[in-house]
């Protein structure tokens, strides 16, 4: 587990203060979800990851409205380079390019 880095750490500290015992990152969503379900901690998770657990009652959403704007994060869609010509990859890239042009 690693300490969160800027800018998310700065936002988090502004929200709750400087409490190192509350700041850690789990880089594997499956482990993070397991820790949430086993009541090891509370945390921020993407809805798509926890939706089933919320719907079946294993997890509960904590209603929270940030005092300040939550920083954006850069994400990357990646694929194995040797699969570039696979039909699924080509279709996805074509779709994404078309959506990007519309926006």
Buried (B, 14 or more C-beta within 10 A) or exposed (E): EEEBEEEBBEBBBEEEEEEEEEBEEBEEEEEBBEBBEEEEEEBEBEEEEBEEBEEEEEBEEEEEEEEEEEEEEEEEEEEEEEEEEEEEEEEEEEEEEEEEEEE
